[in-house]
Amino acid sequence: MSSHQYSTFYVADRLYGIDVTMVQEITKKMTITKVPLAPPFVYGLINLRGQIATAVGLRELFILAKDENVQDQMNVVCKDEGMLLSLVIDRIGDVIEVEDKDFEPTPDTINNSVGRFMSGVYKIPGQLLSIIDVKKIIEILNK
């Protein structure tokens, strides 16, 4: 039986995960340079030791309410096909290993504003782990 590891994080108290092989690093809040005329979910650009990453706010991308209580947003920096993407999240979780048998397609009950960026879910004790497909977020940025 096969298993996968996901780096997990929370946005609006929901647990999300990204394949660990796509996560380059996790950083505290960084200085962001705004991009004129960018959509609301694009916070801007950040400089990671000379590499430029696009910062995307997942609350805005998923069309979730802002939470003024979130103090220490963090960045999950992902790399795909040479592009760096910094996902701005509420708080970081753990690396979780899950079994293929626990995987299910994205449920119809998940709002499409979030579901369209997911590849599916894993049922883990006490909650669902929603898997984010980084390629789908990059597609939106490249339009």
N, C-alpha and C positions, 0 to 999 in steps of 0.2 A: 504494500500500500504506500502511496506517495504522499508527501506532505510539502507544505510551503511555509516560508517565514515571511511575516509582514511587520513592518514598522508601523505602530499604531499611534493614533492621536485622536483628540476630541475636538469637535466643532459643535457648538450648541448642545453639549452633553451627549452627543451621539458618537459612537466609536467607529472610526474609519481606519483603513489600513492601505499601505502601499507596499508592493513587493520590495523586500530589502535590497535586492540587486539594483533597483532604480534610485535608491536613496543615497545621495553623495554625503550629506551631512545634515545635522540639525543645529540651528543657531538661535541665539536670543534675538530679540527685535533688532533690526539693523536700520541704518540710514537709507531712506528710499528717495530716489530722484523721480519726481512726478513726470509723467509723459502727457503732453497736451493732447486733448481730444481722445484719450484712451477711454474704453468702457469703464463703468464704475468698479468692476471687479479687478481691474488692473491697477494696483497701487502705484506701480512705477518700476524703476530699475534699481537693483542693488549691485554693489561691487564686491565680489568675493575674491579678495587677493588677486585682482586683475581680471577676473572672469566676470562677465556681466550676466545677471540672471533677471528674468521678469518675475516680479512679485505679484502673486494673485491671491486676493482675499477670498477664502472659501466661503465665508458667510455671505459675501456679496454674490459670488458665482452661483451658490446654491439658493439664492434669494431667501436668506434667513434674516431674522431681526438682529439688529446690532445689540450687543450686550455691553453696557457701560461698566459692568463689574469685572470684565476680563481685563486684568492688569498686564499680565506678562505674556502677550502673544509671542509665538515662536515661529520659526521658519523651518519647514522641511524642504531641503534643497534636493531636487530630483534632476537626474540627467537622462535624456533620451535623444538618441541620434545627434549628439553634439550640442543639443539645446539645454540650457540650464533654466529650471523653473523653480521658483521659491514659493511654496504654498504657505500662506499665513494662516496659522491655526490657533485655537484657543489654548490648548495645553497638550503636552506630549504624553504618550502612553508607553507601553513596553514593546519589545519584539515578541511576537506571538507565533508559535508554530501550530499550524492547523492541518488536519487530514483532509484529503480530497473528498472522502465520503461525506463530510459535513458541508460541502459547497452546494449552493443552490443559485439558480438564476435570480436576478434582481426582482423582488416581489412587485406585483402591480400596485400594491398599497403604498409604495414609496413614491413621493411626489416626483414628477418628471424633472423638475428643476434640479433635483439631486440625482435621480435615477439615470439620467442620460449620461452621467459621468462615471457610472459604476459598471463593473464587469460581473457583479454578483455579491452574494453574502455567504458568510459562514456562521452556522449556529454554534456559539460557544457558551459555556455555562453562564446563565444569567443574562445574556444579551446577544445581539447580532453584531457581527463585524462586517461592516460595509466596505467592499473593496473598490478603491478609486482606480480608474484607468487613466493614467497620466497622459497617454496618447490622445485621449478624447479631449482633455483640457488643452493640449498643444494645438489640436485641430482648430479649436475655437479661436485661439490666439493668431493662428496663421490665416484666418479669413479676412 
